[in-house]
Amino acid sequence: MSTIDTFDHPLSGRYASDEMLELQSPRHRYTTWRRLWLTLAEAQRELGLEIPEEAIEQMRTNLEVTEEDLDRVKQYEKRTRHDVMAHIHAFGDRAPSARPFIHLGATSAYVGDNTDLLIAADSMDLVIRRLLAVVAALAVFANRWADEPTLGMTHLQPAQPTTVGKRSCLWIQDLLLDLQRLRFERGRLRLRGVKGVTGTQATFLELFDGDHEKVRHLDRLVASKLGFDGTYPVTGQTYPRKVDAFILDALSGVAQSASKFATDVRLLSRFREVREPLAEGQVGSSAQPYKANPMRSERVTALSRWLISIAANPAHTATVQWLERTLDDSANRRMSLPEGFLTADAILRIVHNVADGLTLYPSMVRRNLAAELPFMASEVILMAAVQRGGDRQEAHERLRVHSRAATDGMLSQGADNDFLDRVAADDGVPLDRGELEALLDPHRFVGRAPQQTREFLTEVVEPVLAEAGDLPEAKDLDV
């Protein structure tokens, strides 16, 4: 069928990066299978099995899976109804001297599970690098606007002012918590190793004439050749399926943080305080030419919702691995694991683009703050009135009445906030308009927000970024 007549997955066709797509590709997956077969044969030969050097060399020179190989695999699988056996036959066609030794003593999980773990390790490394790039971009934004007062929001209602930089640090901190979790899961990742049909290594014990130490050494040697410190000490036929649940749960955390950031950007865009990058020629609506929707942030929330939802799949899979294993994990894992990584990759690419090009409009920030600041200053006004000899309880009541009246005018008549005018005209509050205005400097209401921002960036963020190495550059979106 023509590609125009088949399903085009949005993650591969629109959203994920070439790097992550390559890691999840058939070529990379099945080339890794062949690499695992070569590694097993090399280790077995080193430990005394009689495997000819010619067999090893033919495997080594035919590792790269081609489209012709995959066509051959399809033909074999039609007959065998078994994907691993189809690949064994196809590899044997390429390396005929190795045919008697390919997959010797192994079960399908040797290539399938170990490949999943190798791909997961590389995929997590890429996700970590992308996450660090987002943190770096947001750190620049936070530092630039560390001192800029802005209206704080609780319940999406006006609350005590903060600064734009401090708010940005909330986004960064969420991502750093995700970084810790990702690094933890990546750090404890192991290979399934060389365990046999039910994890007992019985077949390998036969191959090595009952030499337990050689079988133990084989397991460690294969892991070492593939860049791992070790293997899971006991398994059934597969590695513990809880590992998949742990990984997807960590990726779900990235989606949660990204969605929180994107939702904040969407809200602030409505308040006209920020705008995500706007491409030249970008159309916001087919009917409304003026529209400049936060489509990047909306896409982040949409993809995040998907990732959070599919993270439940490996958790369910872990619950139904009867005894040493069942096969109802296979079809699910073919989708949930690659899509989890592809979605996380796509989300972070978009968030990086938004964070790197996020534009703040200070005039709108100050305007929105000014509309509510008189109310925020009511406690300061109360204290100043008492210092001028006023009665605290009487002044409190007068300020309450004036604030309600000002709010009513704003809501029912669309009037400006005239709270200060009302207070200045009230003889019961011993402060004139000039004195009241002097109390409204926004910086006096933000507490330690500027200092917290700089302390956080200096003490927490900078050390993390200093060890990050080269990070991906922010790129514009293809669509």
C-alpha positions in Angstrom: 0.0 0.0 0.0 1.1 3.6 -0.6 2.0 5.6 2.5 -0.9 7.9 1.7 -3.3 4.9 2.2 -1.9 3.7 5.5 -2.0 5.2 9.0 0.6 7.8 9.7 1.3 7.9 13.5 1.4 11.5 14.6 4.3 10.8 16.9 6.5 9.7 14.0 4.9 11.9 11.3 4.7 15.2 13.3 6.0 15.4 16.8 9.0 13.2 17.9 12.6 14.0 17.0 14.7 12.1 14.5 17.0 11.0 17.3 14.2 9.3 19.3 12.6 7.9 16.2 15.9 6.2 15.3 16.2 4.7 18.7 12.7 3.2 18.4 13.1 2.2 14.7 13.0 -1.4 13.4 16.5 -1.1 12.1 17.9 -0.1 15.5 15.8 -2.7 17.3 16.7 -5.6 15.1 20.3 -4.6 14.7 20.5 -4.7 18.5 19.0 -8.3 18.4 21.9 -9.3 16.1 24.3 -7.5 18.4 23.0 -9.5 21.3 23.4 -12.8 19.4 27.0 -11.8 18.5 27.7 -10.8 22.1 26.4 -14.1 23.5 28.4 -16.1 21.0 31.6 -14.2 21.7 31.1 -14.7 25.5 30.3 -18.4 25.1 33.5 -18.8 22.9 35.6 -17.0 25.5 34.3 -19.3 28.2 35.2 -22.5 26.2 32.4 -23.4 23.8 33.7 -24.4 20.4 32.4 -21.6 18.1 34.5 -21.0 15.0 36.0 -17.6 14.5 34.5 -17.6 11.0 31.0 -17.8 12.6 31.8 -14.8 14.9 33.3 -12.8 12.0 30.3 -13.4 9.7 27.9 -12.3 12.5 30.1 -9.2 13.2 30.1 -8.1 9.5 26.3 -8.6 9.1 25.0 -6.8 12.1 23.2 -3.9 10.3 19.7 -4.9 9.4 18.6 -3.9 5.9 15.3 -3.5 4.3 16.0 -6.7 2.3 16.6 -8.4 5.7 13.2 -7.2 7.0 11.5 -8.4 3.8 13.1 -11.8 4.3 12.0 -11.8 8.0 8.4 -11.2 6.9 8.5 -14.2 4.7 9.9 -16.4 7.5 7.4 -15.1 10.0 4.5 -16.0 7.7 5.6 -19.6 8.0 6.9 -19.7 11.6 4.4 -17.3 13.2 7.3 -16.4 15.5 9.1 -13.1 15.1 12.3 -14.2 16.9 12.7 -17.4 14.9 12.1 -15.4 11.7 15.0 -13.1 12.5 17.2 -16.0 13.5 16.7 -17.6 10.1 17.3 -14.3 8.3 20.5 -13.7 10.3 21.6 -17.2 9.5 21.1 -16.5 5.8 23.6 -13.6 6.1 26.0 -15.5 8.4 25.7 -19.2 7.3 28.7 -20.3 9.3 27.1 -18.9 12.4 23.7 -20.6 11.8 24.3 -23.5 14.2 25.3 -21.1 17.0 22.9 -18.2 16.7 20.7 -18.0 19.8 22.5 -21.0 21.4 20.9 -21.8 24.8 18.8 -18.6 24.7 15.1 -17.9 24.8 13.2 -15.1 22.9 13.4 -12.9 25.9 17.2 -12.9 25.6 17.0 -10.6 22.6 13.6 -9.1 23.1 13.9 -8.1 26.8 17.6 -7.1 26.7 17.0 -5.0 23.6 14.1 -3.2 25.3 16.4 -2.4 28.2 19.2 -1.2 26.0 16.8 1.0 24.1 15.2 2.2 27.3 18.6 3.2 28.6 19.5 5.3 25.5 16.0 6.7 25.4 16.2 7.8 29.0 19.5 9.5 28.4 18.0 11.5 25.5 15.0 12.5 27.6 17.3 13.6 30.4 19.3 15.8 28.0 16.2 17.3 26.6 14.9 18.0 30.1 18.1 19.7 31.1 17.9 21.9 28.0 14.5 23.1 29.1 15.8 23.8 32.5 18.6 25.9 31.0 16.2 27.9 28.9 13.8 28.6 31.8 16.8 29.6 34.0 17.7 32.3 31.6 14.1 33.6 31.6 13.9 33.4 35.4 17.1 35.3 35.9 16.1 38.0 33.5 12.8 38.6 35.3 13.8 37.8 38.9 12.9 41.3 40.1 9.7 41.9 38.0 6.7 42.1 40.4 3.6 40.3 39.1 0.2 39.5 40.5 0.3 36.2 42.4 -2.7 33.9 41.9 -4.3 31.3 44.2 -7.5 29.6 42.9 -6.8 31.8 39.8 -7.9 34.8 41.9 -5.6 37.7 42.8 -3.3 37.0 45.7 -0.1 38.4 47.2 2.3 39.5 44.5 5.4 37.5 43.5 7.9 38.0 40.7 7.9 36.6 37.2 11.3 35.0 38.0 10.1 33.3 41.1 7.1 31.9 39.3 9.5 30.5 36.7 11.4 28.8 39.4 8.3 26.8 40.3 8.4 25.4 36.7 12.1 24.6 37.0 11.8 22.9 40.4 9.1 20.5 39.0 11.4 19.6 36.2 14.4 19.1 38.6 12.3 16.7 40.6 11.6 14.8 37.4 15.3 14.8 36.6 16.1 13.2 40.0 13.5 10.4 39.3 14.7 9.8 35.8 18.3 9.6 36.9 17.3 7.2 39.7 15.5 4.9 37.4 18.2 5.1 34.8 20.9 4.4 37.4 19.3 1.2 38.6 18.5 -0.2 35.2 20.0 -3.6 34.6 20.0 -6.1 31.8 17.9 -9.2 31.9 21.0 -11.0 31.0 21.4 -14.7 30.1 18.8 -16.5 32.1 17.1 -19.1 29.9 13.5 -20.2 29.4 12.2 -19.7 33.0 15.1 -17.8 34.4 16.9 -20.9 35.9 19.8 -20.9 33.3 19.3 -24.7 33.0 20.2 -24.8 29.3 23.4 -22.9 29.9 24.3 -25.2 32.7 24.0 -28.0 30.2 26.1 -26.2 27.7 28.9 -25.7 30.2 28.7 -29.3 31.6 27.3 -28.2 35.0 29.9 -25.5 35.7 27.9 -23.0 37.7 30.6 -20.5 37.9 30.9 -20.3 34.1 27.2 -19.8 33.8 27.4 -16.9 36.4 30.4 -15.5 34.5 28.5 -15.7 31.2 25.7 -13.6 32.6 28.1 -10.9 33.9 30.3 -11.0 30.8 27.4 -10.4 28.4 26.2 -7.5 30.5 29.7 -6.0 30.7 30.2 -6.2 26.9 26.9 -4.3 26.5 27.9 -1.6 28.9 25.9 -2.6 32.0 27.2 -3.1 35.5 25.1 -6.2 36.0 21.8 -8.0 35.5 18.7 -8.5 37.5 19.8 -11.3 39.9 16.7 -13.4 39.5 14.1 -13.4 36.7 11.3 -15.5 35.3 11.3 -15.7 31.5 11.4 -11.9 31.4 12.9 -9.1 33.4 10.6 -7.8 36.1 7.7 -6.0 34.4 7.6 -3.5 37.3 10.7 -1.9 35.7 8.5 -0.8 32.8 6.0 0.6 35.2 8.8 2.6 37.0 10.1 4.0 33.7 6.7 5.1 32.4 5.8 6.5 35.7 9.0 8.7 35.6 8.0 9.8 32.0 4.5 10.6 33.2 6.1 12.9 35.8 7.8 14.8 33.0 4.4 15.1 31.3 2.8 16.4 34.5 5.4 19.1 34.9 5.3 20.1 31.2 1.5 20.3 31.2 1.6 22.5 34.3 4.1 24.9 32.6 2.1 24.9 29.4 -1.2 25.5 31.2 0.4 28.5 33.0 1.6 29.9 29.7 -1.9 29.5 28.2 -3.4 31.4 31.2 -0.9 34.1 31.1 -1.4 34.4 27.4 -5.0 35.2 28.1 -4.0 37.9 30.5 -1.7 39.2 27.7 1.4 39.0 29.9 3.3 36.4 27.9 3.3 35.0 24.4 4.9 31.8 23.2 7.0 31.9 19.9 4.9 33.0 16.9 6.3 31.8 13.6 6.3 34.0 10.5 3.1 33.4 8.6 1.5 31.4 11.5 -2.3 31.3 11.2 -4.3 31.2 14.5 -7.7 30.6 13.0 -9.1 29.9 9.6 -12.0 32.3 10.3 -10.5 34.9 12.7 -7.3 36.5 11.2 -6.3 38.3 14.4 -5.9 35.1 16.4 -2.5 34.1 17.8 -3.4 31.1 19.9 -0.9 29.4 22.2 -1.0 26.3 20.0 2.4 25.0 21.2 1.4 25.0 24.8 -2.0 23.5 23.9 -0.1 20.7 22.1 2.0 20.1 25.2 -1.1 19.6 27.3 -2.6 17.3 24.8 0.5 15.1 24.4 1.0 15.2 28.2 -2.5 13.9 28.7 -1.7 11.0 26.4 1.6 10.1 28.2 0.0 10.3 31.6 -2.8 7.9 30.4 -0.5 5.3 28.8 1.7 5.2 31.9 -1.0 3.0 33.4 -0.4 0.2 30.9 2.8 -1.2 32.3 1.4 -1.0 35.8 -1.5 -3.3 34.6 0.9 -5.5 32.7 3.0 -6.0 35.9 0.0 -7.4 37.7 -0.8 -10.2 35.2 2.5 -11.9 34.6 1.4 -15.3 35.8 4.1 -17.3 37.6 7.2 -17.1 35.3 5.4 -15.0 32.5 2.5 -14.8 30.1 2.4 -13.4 26.6 -0.3 -10.8 27.2 2.5 -8.3 27.8 3.9 -8.4 24.3 1.5 -6.6 22.1 0.9 -3.9 24.8 4.6 -3.3 25.3 5.2 -2.9 21.6 3.1 0.2 21.9 3.4 1.6 25.4 7.2 1.6 25.7 8.1 3.3 22.4 5.1 5.6 22.5 6.0 6.6 26.1 9.5 7.7 25.0 8.4 9.2 21.7 5.7 11.3 23.5 8.1 12.5 26.3 10.6 13.4 23.6 8.0 15.4 21.6 6.7 17.1 24.7 10.2 18.3 25.8 11.1 19.5 22.3 8.0 21.7 22.3 8.5 22.9 25.8 12.1 23.8 24.9 10.9 25.8 21.9 8.4 27.7 24.1 10.8 28.3 27.0 13.5 29.5 24.7 11.3 32.0 22.9 8.9 33.0 25.6 8.2 36.7 25.5 7.1 38.7 28.5 5.2 41.9 28.2 6.1 43.9 31.3 3.6 46.7 30.6 0.8 44.2 30.7 2.2 42.6 33.8 2.3 45.9 35.6 -1.1 46.9 34.4 -2.7 43.8 35.7 -0.9 44.1 39.0 -1.9 47.8 39.3 -5.5 46.9 38.9 -5.4 44.7 42.0 -2.5 46.3 44.0 -4.7 48.7 46.0 -6.5 45.7 47.5 -3.1 44.0 48.2 -2.0 47.1 50.0 -4.9 47.3 52.4 -3.0 45.7 55.3 -0.1 48.2 54.8 -2.6 51.0 54.7 -4.2 49.7 57.9 -0.8 49.7 59.7 0.0 53.2 58.4 -3.4 54.5 59.6 -2.8 53.1 63.1 0.7 54.7 63.2 -1.0 58.1 62.4 -3.2 57.7 65.4 -6.2 55.9 63.9 -8.2 53.2 65.5 -7.2 49.9 64.1 -10.7 48.3 64.3 -12.5 51.3 62.8 -9.9 51.6 60.0 -10.3 47.9 59.2 -14.0 48.3 58.9 -13.8 51.4 56.7 -11.2 49.6 54.4 -13.5 46.6 54.2 -16.5 48.7 53.1 -14.5 50.6 50.6 -12.9 47.5 49.1 -16.4 45.9 48.6 -17.7 49.0 47.0 -14.8 49.3 44.7 -15.1 45.6 43.7 -18.8 46.0 43.1 -18.1 48.9 40.8 -15.5 46.9 38.9 -17.8 43.9 38.5 -21.2 45.5 37.9 -20.2 48.6 36.0 -16.8 47.8 34.5 -15.3 50.7 36.4 -11.7 51.2 37.3 -10.5 50.3 40.8 -11.3 53.4 42.8 -10.4 51.9 46.2 -7.7 54.5 46.8 -10.0 57.4 45.9 -12.6 56.2 48.4 -10.0 55.7 51.1 -8.4 59.1 50.4 -11.8 60.8 50.7 -12.6 59.1 54.1 -11.6 61.2 57.0 -11.7 58.1 59.2 -8.5 57.0 57.5 -5.8 59.6 58.3 -3.8 59.3 55.0 -4.0 61.6 52.0 -3.8 60.4 48.4 -0.1 61.1 48.1 0.7 59.1 51.2 -1.5 56.3 49.9 0.2 56.2 46.6 3.6 56.1 48.3 2.5 52.8 49.9 1.9 51.1 46.6 5.4 50.4 45.4 5.0 46.8 44.1 8.4 45.7 45.2 7.5 46.0 48.9 4.9 43.3 48.5 7.0 40.5 46.9 8.8 39.5 50.0 12.0 37.5 49.3 10.9 36.5 45.8 13.8 38.1 44.0 16.3 36.8 46.5 14.7 33.3 46.4 15.0 33.3 42.6 18.7 34.1 42.6 19.5 31.8 45.4 17.6 28.9 43.7 19.3 29.6 40.4 22.8 29.9 42.0 22.6 27.1 44.6 20.4 24.5 42.9 20.1 25.1 39.1 23.6 26.2 38.1 25.4 23.2 39.7 23.1 20.8 37.8 23.7 22.6 34.5 27.4 22.8 35.1 27.6 19.0 34.9 25.1 18.7 32.0 27.6 18.9 29.1 26.4 19.7 25.6 22.6 20.1 25.4 20.2 20.1 22.5 19.5 23.5 20.9 16.0 24.8 20.8 14.5 24.3 17.3 11.4 25.6 15.7 8.6 23.1 15.2 8.0 21.5 11.8 4.3 21.9 12.2 
